[in-house]
Amino acid sequence: MSRKKRKPNHEVEISHERSVTLTWQRKLLFSISIVLALFLGLELLLRVARLGEPPEVGVLRFGYDSGIPLYDSDGIEREGEPFTDFPIFESDANLFWKPIANTPFTGIDGLRHQAPRAKAKAEGVFRVGVIGDSCSFLGQDLYPNQFAGQLEASLGTSVEVVNASCPGYTSEQGKRRLNELWDWDVDLVLVYFGWNDHWKSLNGLTDRDLINRQLVSAQAKSWLGMSRLVWLLYSVRTKLTAPVPASQSPVRVPLADYRDNLKAIVDQCESKNCPVLCITAPSAFLPKQLPEWAFSFFGQIYRMSPDEVAAIPATHSQYHEVVREICSSYETATLVDVAEHWSSPDQWERLPERFRGDRIHLADQGHREIADLCFAAFQKRAVEAVGSPANE
């Protein structure tokens, strides 16, 4: 009677190890499959129930939660006219948000009308680039376009405007937006910031800190943004997170950051051998004469105390001083001191015709006068350049 040969002990041990390994592999694969099935099932249920939908790209309203501004009642073209809300901004990993291209108010690359049809510049064309906030975006016949018309008559050549301004922007966003202007081969840049920079941050962070915390790549964000579960958890977290106390909330761009941003903007222009006109943002808020609605509006929207609201004219003037300081330090930069021109007591009675009801955004007359001041500054710069020793 023959007996089966027994495997050597070491072969039995190897076979047992393989069996154990395969068992753990199966368990791991099974676990992963269960997790994926639960995740996909939950995603499907959330989509059917219309839960966890990402915030819609909006139209401009101060005090936004989604990170993208929503439109308010202050009309893009004319104040006080009925306006139908429609998407006008989209999220952007580098700028937080930016205008959507090809809307009734924007053209290619989200540039404010009238924008060139292509980046390639025809021979002999002079291009004016613009970076700014809603003061350079809201209105019918904007100051950059009127300034361009004056330049066209003076230079005897075609002048195009590349208006990359955007409502809600600070100089931190403008500094990044400027990078996009160089592809348009601009010959002159207009810079107009100051208001949004000193409004209180609604998320407890300065714009610079917020940008620095965006560690997830744009690609990863786009993938995560496809998940309803991610947006549901984000929404729950947002509602459960206690807001930063108003007394501890910083402004979006502190003075030191504002100075750094303007320097970076002018440095960029200087490296491109492109002159820049820096405009001080004018205001119809007079010291110790703020209207009652300002205290309720800024208190509710920006959580500003009555003392902080009362200090708006003084705070705003500090940002003007930074613009003046930068322009005095760079030959590339020319100051267009609108705030100084309009702030003297003999000009106060003309403020209502220059501003909309909010005392910040420009009425048609305001756009016309700023265009005139920009043109005067450009002419003065041209005369000084011709008369400099380097040109004699």
GURO-958727 format. One record per residue (C-alpha): residue number from 1; residue in three letters; x, y, z. Coordinates in nm, 2 decimals. Layout:
BEGIN
+-----+------+--------+--------+--------+
: seq : type :      X :      Y :      Z :
+-----+------+--------+--------+--------+
: NUM :  ALA :      X :      Y :      Z :
...
+-----+------+--------+--------+--------+
REM end
This chain:
BEGIN
+-----+------+--------+--------+--------+
: seq : type :      X :      Y :      Z :
+-----+------+--------+--------+--------+
:   1 :  MET :   0.00 :   0.00 :   0.00 :
:   2 :  SER :   0.15 :   0.32 :  -0.12 :
:   3 :  ARG :   0.14 :   0.64 :   0.09 :
:   4 :  LYS :   0.13 :   0.99 :  -0.05 :
:   5 :  LYS :   0.44 :   1.18 :  -0.01 :
:   6 :  ARG :   0.41 :   1.47 :   0.23 :
:   7 :  LYS :   0.52 :   1.81 :   0.12 :
:   8 :  PRO :   0.82 :   1.95 :   0.29 :
:   9 :  ASN :   0.74 :   2.17 :   0.58 :
:  10 :  HIS :   0.87 :   2.48 :   0.40 :
:  11 :  GLU :   0.64 :   2.42 :   0.10 :
:  12 :  VAL :   0.34 :   2.39 :   0.33 :
:  13 :  GLU :   0.43 :   2.72 :   0.50 :
:  14 :  ILE :   0.46 :   2.90 :   0.17 :
:  15 :  SER :   0.13 :   2.77 :   0.05 :
:  16 :  HIS :  -0.03 :   2.89 :   0.38 :
:  17 :  GLU :   0.13 :   3.23 :   0.34 :
:  18 :  ARG :  -0.02 :   3.27 :  -0.01 :
:  19 :  SER :  -0.36 :   3.16 :   0.12 :
:  20 :  VAL :  -0.34 :   3.42 :   0.39 :
:  21 :  THR :  -0.22 :   3.69 :   0.15 :
:  22 :  LEU :  -0.50 :   3.62 :  -0.10 :
:  23 :  THR :  -0.75 :   3.63 :   0.18 :
:  24 :  TRP :  -0.64 :   3.98 :   0.29 :
:  25 :  GLN :  -0.63 :   4.10 :  -0.06 :
:  26 :  ARG :  -0.99 :   3.98 :  -0.11 :
:  27 :  LYS :  -1.09 :   4.15 :   0.21 :
:  28 :  LEU :  -0.93 :   4.47 :   0.11 :
:  29 :  LEU :  -1.08 :   4.46 :  -0.24 :
:  30 :  PHE :  -1.42 :   4.38 :  -0.09 :
:  31 :  SER :  -1.40 :   4.67 :   0.15 :
:  32 :  ILE :  -1.30 :   4.91 :  -0.12 :
:  33 :  SER :  -1.59 :   4.79 :  -0.33 :
:  34 :  ILE :  -1.83 :   4.84 :  -0.05 :
:  35 :  VAL :  -1.71 :   5.19 :   0.02 :
:  36 :  LEU :  -1.73 :   5.29 :  -0.35 :
:  37 :  ALA :  -2.08 :   5.14 :  -0.38 :
:  38 :  LEU :  -2.19 :   5.33 :  -0.07 :
:  39 :  PHE :  -2.03 :   5.65 :  -0.20 :
:  40 :  LEU :  -2.18 :   5.62 :  -0.55 :
:  41 :  GLY :  -2.52 :   5.53 :  -0.40 :
:  42 :  LEU :  -2.52 :   5.83 :  -0.18 :
:  43 :  GLU :  -2.41 :   6.05 :  -0.47 :
:  44 :  LEU :  -2.70 :   5.92 :  -0.67 :
:  45 :  LEU :  -2.95 :   5.97 :  -0.39 :
:  46 :  LEU :  -2.82 :   6.33 :  -0.33 :
:  47 :  ARG :  -2.86 :   6.41 :  -0.70 :
:  48 :  VAL :  -3.21 :   6.26 :  -0.71 :
:  49 :  ALA :  -3.31 :   6.46 :  -0.40 :
:  50 :  ARG :  -3.13 :   6.77 :  -0.54 :
:  51 :  LEU :  -2.92 :   6.80 :  -0.22 :
:  52 :  GLY :  -2.56 :   6.92 :  -0.20 :
:  53 :  GLU :  -2.59 :   7.12 :  -0.52 :
:  54 :  PRO :  -2.29 :   7.35 :  -0.57 :
:  55 :  PRO :  -2.37 :   7.72 :  -0.52 :
:  56 :  GLU :  -2.48 :   7.88 :  -0.84 :
:  57 :  VAL :  -2.26 :   8.13 :  -1.01 :
:  58 :  GLY :  -2.43 :   8.46 :  -0.93 :
:  59 :  VAL :  -2.47 :   8.80 :  -1.03 :
:  60 :  LEU :  -2.30 :   9.10 :  -0.75 :
:  61 :  ARG :  -2.43 :   9.13 :  -0.40 :
:  62 :  PHE :  -2.21 :   9.23 :  -0.11 :
:  63 :  GLY :  -2.21 :   8.98 :   0.18 :
:  64 :  TYR :  -2.19 :   8.66 :  -0.03 :
:  65 :  ASP :  -2.13 :   8.32 :   0.14 :
:  66 :  SER :  -2.03 :   8.12 :  -0.17 :
:  67 :  GLY :  -1.72 :   8.31 :  -0.25 :
:  68 :  ILE :  -1.87 :   8.44 :  -0.57 :
:  69 :  PRO :  -2.05 :   8.78 :  -0.57 :
:  70 :  LEU :  -2.42 :   8.81 :  -0.65 :
:  71 :  TYR :  -2.57 :   9.10 :  -0.84 :
:  72 :  ASP :  -2.75 :   9.37 :  -0.65 :
:  73 :  SER :  -3.01 :   9.63 :  -0.74 :
:  74 :  ASP :  -2.75 :   9.89 :  -0.85 :
:  75 :  GLY :  -2.77 :   9.84 :  -1.22 :
:  76 :  ILE :  -2.47 :   9.77 :  -1.43 :
:  77 :  GLU :  -2.56 :  10.03 :  -1.69 :
:  78 :  ARG :  -2.81 :  10.27 :  -1.53 :
:  79 :  GLU :  -2.90 :  10.31 :  -1.16 :
:  80 :  GLY :  -3.25 :  10.23 :  -1.06 :
:  81 :  GLU :  -3.36 :  10.05 :  -1.37 :
:  82 :  PRO :  -3.52 :   9.70 :  -1.34 :
:  83 :  PHE :  -3.27 :   9.43 :  -1.40 :
:  84 :  THR :  -3.31 :   9.06 :  -1.45 :
:  85 :  ASP :  -3.06 :   8.85 :  -1.26 :
:  86 :  PHE :  -2.84 :   8.62 :  -1.48 :
:  87 :  PRO :  -2.50 :   8.46 :  -1.43 :
:  88 :  ILE :  -2.22 :   8.70 :  -1.48 :
:  89 :  PHE :  -1.94 :   8.56 :  -1.27 :
:  90 :  GLU :  -1.76 :   8.23 :  -1.24 :
:  91 :  SER :  -1.53 :   8.09 :  -0.98 :
:  92 :  ASP :  -1.15 :   8.11 :  -1.04 :
:  93 :  ALA :  -0.87 :   7.94 :  -0.85 :
:  94 :  ASN :  -0.64 :   8.24 :  -0.89 :
:  95 :  LEU :  -0.89 :   8.53 :  -0.87 :
:  96 :  PHE :  -1.17 :   8.39 :  -0.65 :
:  97 :  TRP :  -1.41 :   8.49 :  -0.92 :
:  98 :  LYS :  -1.40 :   8.66 :  -1.26 :
:  99 :  PRO :  -1.66 :   8.78 :  -1.52 :
: 100 :  ILE :  -1.80 :   8.52 :  -1.76 :
: 101 :  ALA :  -1.72 :   8.58 :  -2.12 :
: 102 :  ASN :  -1.97 :   8.68 :  -2.38 :
: 103 :  THR :  -2.26 :   8.82 :  -2.17 :
: 104 :  PRO :  -2.46 :   9.13 :  -2.25 :
: 105 :  PHE :  -2.19 :   9.32 :  -2.06 :
: 106 :  THR :  -1.87 :   9.13 :  -2.14 :
: 107 :  GLY :  -1.69 :   9.00 :  -2.45 :
: 108 :  ILE :  -1.40 :   8.77 :  -2.50 :
: 109 :  ASP :  -1.22 :   8.66 :  -2.18 :
: 110 :  GLY :  -1.49 :   8.83 :  -1.97 :
: 111 :  LEU :  -1.36 :   9.18 :  -2.06 :
: 112 :  ARG :  -1.61 :   9.46 :  -2.02 :
: 113 :  HIS :  -1.75 :   9.60 :  -2.34 :
: 114 :  GLN :  -1.63 :   9.72 :  -2.58 :
: 115 :  ALA :  -1.35 :   9.47 :  -2.59 :
: 116 :  PRO :  -1.13 :   9.39 :  -2.89 :
: 117 :  ARG :  -1.24 :   9.09 :  -3.09 :
: 118 :  ALA :  -0.90 :   8.92 :  -3.07 :
: 119 :  LYS :  -0.57 :   8.94 :  -2.87 :
: 120 :  ALA :  -0.37 :   9.00 :  -3.18 :
: 121 :  LYS :  -0.33 :   9.38 :  -3.22 :
: 122 :  ALA :  -0.35 :   9.54 :  -3.56 :
: 123 :  GLU :  -0.06 :   9.76 :  -3.68 :
: 124 :  GLY :  -0.09 :  10.11 :  -3.55 :
: 125 :  VAL :  -0.35 :  10.04 :  -3.28 :
: 126 :  PHE :  -0.29 :  10.18 :  -2.93 :
: 127 :  ARG :  -0.44 :   9.97 :  -2.65 :
: 128 :  VAL :  -0.54 :  10.09 :  -2.30 :
: 129 :  GLY :  -0.56 :   9.82 :  -2.04 :
: 130 :  VAL :  -0.77 :   9.86 :  -1.73 :
: 131 :  ILE :  -0.77 :   9.68 :  -1.39 :
: 132 :  GLY :  -1.01 :   9.79 :  -1.12 :
: 133 :  ASP :  -1.33 :   9.71 :  -0.93 :
: 134 :  SER :  -1.69 :   9.79 :  -1.00 :
: 135 :  CYS :  -1.61 :  10.17 :  -1.03 :
: 136 :  SER :  -1.45 :  10.08 :  -1.37 :
: 137 :  PHE :  -1.72 :   9.83 :  -1.46 :
: 138 :  LEU :  -2.05 :   9.98 :  -1.38 :
: 139 :  GLY :  -2.20 :  10.24 :  -1.61 :
: 140 :  GLN :  -2.30 :  10.30 :  -1.97 :
: 141 :  ASP :  -2.02 :  10.51 :  -2.12 :
: 142 :  LEU :  -1.73 :  10.42 :  -1.89 :
: 143 :  TYR :  -1.44 :  10.66 :  -1.83 :
: 144 :  PRO :  -1.18 :  10.43 :  -2.00 :
: 145 :  ASN :  -1.39 :  10.43 :  -2.32 :
: 146 :  GLN :  -1.43 :  10.81 :  -2.31 :
: 147 :  PHE :  -1.05 :  10.85 :  -2.23 :
: 148 :  ALA :  -0.98 :  10.62 :  -2.53 :
: 149 :  GLY :  -1.19 :  10.85 :  -2.76 :
: 150 :  GLN :  -0.99 :  11.15 :  -2.65 :
: 151 :  LEU :  -0.67 :  10.96 :  -2.71 :
: 152 :  GLU :  -0.78 :  10.86 :  -3.05 :
: 153 :  ALA :  -0.85 :  11.22 :  -3.15 :
: 154 :  SER :  -0.52 :  11.33 :  -3.01 :
: 155 :  LEU :  -0.30 :  11.05 :  -3.14 :
: 156 :  GLY :  -0.47 :  11.02 :  -3.48 :
: 157 :  THR :  -0.48 :  10.64 :  -3.45 :
: 158 :  SER :  -0.72 :  10.37 :  -3.34 :
: 159 :  VAL :  -0.74 :  10.32 :  -2.97 :
: 160 :  GLU :  -0.89 :  10.00 :  -2.81 :
: 161 :  VAL :  -0.98 :   9.94 :  -2.45 :
: 162 :  VAL :  -0.90 :   9.61 :  -2.27 :
: 163 :  ASN :  -1.11 :   9.65 :  -1.96 :
: 164 :  ALA :  -1.03 :   9.37 :  -1.72 :
: 165 :  SER :  -1.19 :   9.53 :  -1.41 :
: 166 :  CYS :  -1.44 :   9.33 :  -1.21 :
: 167 :  PRO :  -1.69 :   9.41 :  -0.94 :
: 168 :  GLY :  -1.58 :   9.32 :  -0.59 :
: 169 :  TYR :  -1.21 :   9.31 :  -0.68 :
: 170 :  THR :  -0.93 :   9.44 :  -0.45 :
: 171 :  SER :  -0.58 :   9.53 :  -0.55 :
: 172 :  GLU :  -0.48 :   9.17 :  -0.45 :
: 173 :  GLN :  -0.70 :   9.03 :  -0.73 :
: 174 :  GLY :  -0.60 :   9.32 :  -0.97 :
: 175 :  LYS :  -0.24 :   9.23 :  -0.93 :
: 176 :  ARG :  -0.31 :   8.88 :  -1.06 :
: 177 :  ARG :  -0.56 :   9.00 :  -1.33 :
: 178 :  LEU :  -0.29 :   9.23 :  -1.47 :
: 179 :  ASN :  -0.09 :   8.92 :  -1.58 :
: 180 :  GLU :  -0.37 :   8.85 :  -1.83 :
: 181 :  LEU :  -0.34 :   9.20 :  -1.99 :
: 182 :  TRP :   0.01 :   9.14 :  -2.13 :
: 183 :  ASP :  -0.13 :   8.89 :  -2.38 :
: 184 :  TRP :  -0.33 :   9.18 :  -2.53 :
: 185 :  ASP :  -0.01 :   9.38 :  -2.59 :
: 186 :  VAL :  -0.14 :   9.69 :  -2.40 :
: 187 :  ASP :   0.04 :  10.02 :  -2.43 :
: 188 :  LEU :  -0.09 :  10.19 :  -2.12 :
: 189 :  VAL :  -0.26 :  10.06 :  -1.80 :
: 190 :  LEU :  -0.52 :  10.24 :  -1.59 :
: 191 :  VAL :  -0.54 :  10.13 :  -1.22 :
: 192 :  TYR :  -0.84 :  10.21 :  -1.00 :
: 193 :  PHE :  -0.87 :  10.04 :  -0.66 :
: 194 :  GLY :  -0.93 :  10.13 :  -0.30 :
: 195 :  TRP :  -1.29 :  10.06 :  -0.19 :
: 196 :  ASN :  -1.31 :   9.69 :  -0.16 :
: 197 :  ASP :  -0.96 :   9.68 :  -0.01 :
: 198 :  HIS :  -1.07 :   9.84 :   0.32 :
: 199 :  TRP :  -1.40 :   9.67 :   0.36 :
: 200 :  LYS :  -1.40 :   9.41 :   0.63 :
: 201 :  SER :  -1.35 :   9.05 :   0.53 :
: 202 :  LEU :  -1.65 :   8.83 :   0.57 :
: 203 :  ASN :  -1.45 :   8.51 :   0.62 :
: 204 :  GLY :  -1.21 :   8.64 :   0.88 :
: 205 :  LEU :  -0.91 :   8.63 :   0.65 :
: 206 :  THR :  -0.73 :   8.90 :   0.44 :
: 207 :  ASP :  -0.74 :   8.83 :   0.06 :
: 208 :  ARG :  -0.37 :   8.74 :   0.07 :
: 209 :  ASP :  -0.41 :   8.49 :   0.35 :
: 210 :  LEU :  -0.71 :   8.34 :   0.17 :
: 211 :  ILE :  -0.51 :   8.29 :  -0.15 :
: 212 :  ASN :  -0.22 :   8.15 :   0.04 :
: 213 :  ARG :  -0.44 :   7.89 :   0.21 :
: 214 :  GLN :  -0.57 :   7.76 :  -0.13 :
: 215 :  LEU :  -0.33 :   7.46 :  -0.12 :
: 216 :  VAL :  -0.55 :   7.23 :  -0.33 :
: 217 :  SER :  -0.47 :   7.25 :  -0.70 :
: 218 :  ALA :  -0.73 :   7.38 :  -0.94 :
: 219 :  GLN :  -0.75 :   7.04 :  -1.10 :
: 220 :  ALA :  -0.82 :   6.87 :  -0.76 :
: 221 :  LYS :  -1.08 :   7.14 :  -0.69 :
: 222 :  SER :  -1.26 :   7.07 :  -1.01 :
: 223 :  TRP :  -1.28 :   6.70 :  -0.94 :
: 224 :  LEU :  -1.39 :   6.75 :  -0.58 :
: 225 :  GLY :  -1.64 :   7.01 :  -0.70 :
: 226 :  MET :  -1.82 :   6.73 :  -0.90 :
: 227 :  SER :  -1.92 :   6.56 :  -0.57 :
: 228 :  ARG :  -2.25 :   6.64 :  -0.42 :
: 229 :  LEU :  -2.14 :   6.49 :  -0.09 :
: 230 :  VAL :  -1.84 :   6.73 :  -0.08 :
: 231 :  TRP :  -2.07 :   7.03 :  -0.13 :
: 232 :  LEU :  -2.32 :   6.90 :   0.13 :
: 233 :  LEU :  -2.04 :   6.86 :   0.39 :
: 234 :  TYR :  -1.91 :   7.20 :   0.30 :
: 235 :  SER :  -2.25 :   7.35 :   0.34 :
: 236 :  VAL :  -2.29 :   7.19 :   0.69 :
: 237 :  ARG :  -1.95 :   7.30 :   0.79 :
: 238 :  THR :  -2.02 :   7.65 :   0.68 :
: 239 :  LYS :  -2.34 :   7.66 :   0.89 :
: 240 :  LEU :  -2.18 :   7.51 :   1.20 :
: 241 :  THR :  -1.87 :   7.73 :   1.19 :
: 242 :  ALA :  -1.89 :   8.02 :   1.42 :
: 243 :  PRO :  -1.83 :   8.35 :   1.24 :
: 244 :  VAL :  -1.52 :   8.55 :   1.33 :
: 245 :  PRO :  -1.63 :   8.82 :   1.57 :
: 246 :  ALA :  -1.67 :   9.15 :   1.39 :
: 247 :  SER :  -1.42 :   9.32 :   1.62 :
: 248 :  GLN :  -1.15 :   9.06 :   1.51 :
: 249 :  SER :  -1.23 :   9.06 :   1.14 :
: 250 :  PRO :  -0.95 :   9.22 :   0.93 :
: 251 :  VAL :  -1.01 :   9.43 :   0.62 :
: 252 :  ARG :  -0.96 :   9.24 :   0.29 :
: 253 :  VAL :  -0.64 :   9.43 :   0.21 :
: 254 :  PRO :  -0.46 :   9.60 :   0.49 :
: 255 :  LEU :  -0.26 :   9.92 :   0.41 :
: 256 :  ALA :   0.07 :   9.73 :   0.41 :
: 257 :  ASP :  -0.07 :   9.47 :   0.16 :
: 258 :  TYR :  -0.22 :   9.75 :  -0.05 :
: 259 :  ARG :   0.12 :   9.92 :  -0.08 :
: 260 :  ASP :   0.28 :   9.59 :  -0.17 :
: 261 :  ASN :   0.01 :   9.52 :  -0.43 :
: 262 :  LEU :   0.04 :   9.86 :  -0.60 :
: 263 :  LYS :   0.42 :   9.83 :  -0.61 :
: 264 :  ALA :   0.39 :   9.49 :  -0.77 :
: 265 :  ILE :   0.15 :   9.63 :  -1.03 :
: 266 :  VAL :   0.38 :   9.92 :  -1.11 :
: 267 :  ASP :   0.68 :   9.69 :  -1.11 :
: 268 :  GLN :   0.50 :   9.46 :  -1.37 :
: 269 :  CYS :   0.43 :   9.76 :  -1.59 :
: 270 :  GLU :   0.78 :   9.89 :  -1.56 :
: 271 :  SER :   0.92 :   9.55 :  -1.66 :
: 272 :  LYS :   0.70 :   9.57 :  -1.97 :
: 273 :  ASN :   0.81 :   9.93 :  -2.04 :
: 274 :  CYS :   0.44 :  10.02 :  -2.01 :
: 275 :  PRO :   0.33 :  10.35 :  -1.84 :
: 276 :  VAL :   0.05 :  10.33 :  -1.58 :
: 277 :  LEU :  -0.20 :  10.59 :  -1.46 :
: 278 :  CYS :  -0.30 :  10.53 :  -1.10 :
: 279 :  ILE :  -0.64 :  10.68 :  -1.01 :
: 280 :  THR :  -0.73 :  10.77 :  -0.65 :
: 281 :  ALA :  -1.08 :  10.65 :  -0.59 :
: 282 :  PRO :  -1.30 :  10.95 :  -0.52 :
: 283 :  SER :  -1.59 :  10.95 :  -0.27 :
: 284 :  ALA :  -1.90 :  11.15 :  -0.18 :
: 285 :  PHE :  -1.87 :  11.05 :   0.18 :
: 286 :  LEU :  -1.78 :  11.37 :   0.37 :
: 287 :  PRO :  -1.62 :  11.37 :   0.72 :
: 288 :  LYS :  -1.88 :  11.39 :   0.99 :
: 289 :  GLN :  -2.16 :  11.41 :   0.73 :
: 290 :  LEU :  -2.23 :  11.04 :   0.66 :
: 291 :  PRO :  -2.60 :  10.97 :   0.58 :
: 292 :  GLU :  -2.80 :  10.75 :   0.82 :
: 293 :  TRP :  -2.84 :  10.47 :   0.57 :
: 294 :  ALA :  -2.46 :  10.42 :   0.57 :
: 295 :  PHE :  -2.46 :  10.31 :   0.94 :
: 296 :  SER :  -2.73 :  10.05 :   0.89 :
: 297 :  PHE :  -2.60 :   9.93 :   0.55 :
: 298 :  PHE :  -2.23 :   9.89 :   0.64 :
: 299 :  GLY :  -2.32 :   9.77 :   0.99 :
: 300 :  GLN :  -2.54 :   9.49 :   0.85 :
: 301 :  ILE :  -2.34 :   9.40 :   0.54 :
: 302 :  TYR :  -1.98 :   9.44 :   0.67 :
: 303 :  ARG :  -2.05 :   9.41 :   1.04 :
: 304 :  MET :  -1.89 :   9.75 :   1.09 :
: 305 :  SER :  -1.94 :   9.94 :   1.42 :
: 306 :  PRO :  -2.08 :  10.29 :   1.42 :
: 307 :  ASP :  -1.73 :  10.42 :   1.49 :
: 308 :  GLU :  -1.59 :  10.23 :   1.20 :
: 309 :  VAL :  -1.86 :  10.36 :   0.96 :
: 310 :  ALA :  -1.80 :  10.71 :   1.08 :
: 311 :  ALA :  -1.43 :  10.66 :   1.00 :
: 312 :  ILE :  -1.48 :  10.56 :   0.64 :
: 313 :  PRO :  -1.37 :  10.89 :   0.49 :
: 314 :  ALA :  -1.05 :  10.89 :   0.70 :
: 315 :  THR :  -0.98 :  10.53 :   0.63 :
: 316 :  HIS :  -1.04 :  10.58 :   0.26 :
: 317 :  SER :  -0.80 :  10.87 :   0.25 :
: 318 :  GLN :  -0.52 :  10.65 :   0.40 :
: 319 :  TYR :  -0.54 :  10.44 :   0.08 :
: 320 :  HIS :  -0.52 :  10.76 :  -0.13 :
: 321 :  GLU :  -0.20 :  10.84 :   0.04 :
: 322 :  VAL :  -0.05 :  10.50 :  -0.06 :
: 323 :  VAL :  -0.14 :  10.57 :  -0.42 :
: 324 :  ARG :   0.03 :  10.91 :  -0.41 :
: 325 :  GLU :   0.34 :  10.76 :  -0.24 :
: 326 :  ILE :   0.38 :  10.49 :  -0.50 :
: 327 :  CYS :   0.34 :  10.74 :  -0.79 :
: 328 :  SER :   0.60 :  10.97 :  -0.64 :
: 329 :  SER :   0.85 :  10.67 :  -0.62 :
: 330 :  TYR :   0.82 :  10.55 :  -0.98 :
: 331 :  GLU :   0.87 :  10.73 :  -1.31 :
: 332 :  THR :   0.65 :  10.47 :  -1.48 :
: 333 :  ALA :   0.35 :  10.57 :  -1.27 :
: 334 :  THR :   0.15 :  10.89 :  -1.32 :
: 335 :  LEU :  -0.10 :  11.00 :  -1.05 :
: 336 :  VAL :  -0.45 :  11.09 :  -1.15 :
: 337 :  ASP :  -0.56 :  11.24 :  -0.82 :
: 338 :  VAL :  -0.94 :  11.25 :  -0.87 :
: 339 :  ALA :  -1.00 :  11.23 :  -0.49 :
: 340 :  GLU :  -0.79 :  11.55 :  -0.44 :
: 341 :  HIS :  -0.97 :  11.73 :  -0.73 :
: 342 :  TRP :  -1.31 :  11.65 :  -0.59 :
: 343 :  SER :  -1.25 :  11.68 :  -0.22 :
: 344 :  SER :  -1.22 :  12.05 :  -0.17 :
: 345 :  PRO :  -1.53 :  12.23 :  -0.01 :
: 346 :  ASP :  -1.60 :  12.43 :  -0.33 :
: 347 :  GLN :  -1.65 :  12.09 :  -0.51 :
: 348 :  TRP :  -1.89 :  11.94 :  -0.26 :
: 349 :  GLU :  -2.21 :  12.07 :  -0.42 :
: 350 :  ARG :  -2.11 :  11.89 :  -0.74 :
: 351 :  LEU :  -2.08 :  11.55 :  -0.58 :
: 352 :  PRO :  -2.44 :  11.44 :  -0.63 :
: 353 :  GLU :  -2.41 :  11.47 :  -1.01 :
: 354 :  ARG :  -2.08 :  11.28 :  -1.01 :
: 355 :  PHE :  -2.19 :  10.98 :  -0.81 :
: 356 :  ARG :  -2.47 :  10.73 :  -0.79 :
: 357 :  GLY :  -2.69 :  10.72 :  -0.48 :
: 358 :  ASP :  -2.44 :  10.49 :  -0.30 :
: 359 :  ARG :  -2.18 :  10.78 :  -0.31 :
: 360 :  ILE :  -1.91 :  10.54 :  -0.44 :
: 361 :  HIS :  -2.00 :  10.44 :  -0.79 :
: 362 :  LEU :  -1.98 :  10.69 :  -1.07 :
: 363 :  ALA :  -2.27 :  10.85 :  -1.25 :
: 364 :  ASP :  -2.23 :  10.95 :  -1.62 :
: 365 :  GLN :  -2.09 :  11.29 :  -1.52 :
: 366 :  GLY :  -1.83 :  11.13 :  -1.29 :
: 367 :  HIS :  -1.72 :  10.90 :  -1.58 :
: 368 :  ARG :  -1.68 :  11.20 :  -1.81 :
: 369 :  GLU :  -1.48 :  11.40 :  -1.56 :
: 370 :  ILE :  -1.24 :  11.12 :  -1.47 :
: 371 :  ALA :  -1.18 :  11.06 :  -1.84 :
: 372 :  ASP :  -1.09 :  11.43 :  -1.87 :
: 373 :  LEU :  -0.85 :  11.40 :  -1.58 :
: 374 :  CYS :  -0.69 :  11.09 :  -1.72 :
: 375 :  PHE :  -0.64 :  11.26 :  -2.05 :
: 376 :  ALA :  -0.49 :  11.57 :  -1.89 :
: 377 :  ALA :  -0.25 :  11.35 :  -1.69 :
: 378 :  PHE :  -0.15 :  11.15 :  -2.01 :
: 379 :  GLN :  -0.08 :  11.48 :  -2.20 :
: 380 :  LYS :   0.13 :  11.61 :  -1.91 :
: 381 :  ARG :   0.33 :  11.29 :  -1.90 :
: 382 :  ALA :   0.38 :  11.31 :  -2.28 :
: 383 :  VAL :   0.51 :  11.67 :  -2.26 :
: 384 :  GLU :   0.74 :  11.58 :  -1.97 :
: 385 :  ALA :   0.88 :  11.28 :  -2.16 :
: 386 :  VAL :   0.95 :  11.49 :  -2.47 :
: 387 :  GLY :   1.12 :  11.76 :  -2.25 :
: 388 :  SER :   1.33 :  11.51 :  -2.05 :
: 389 :  PRO :   1.71 :  11.51 :  -2.10 :
: 390 :  ALA :   1.70 :  11.17 :  -2.25 :
: 391 :  ASN :   1.48 :  11.30 :  -2.54 :
: 392 :  GLU :   1.67 :  11.62 :  -2.60 :
+-----+------+--------+--------+--------+
REM end
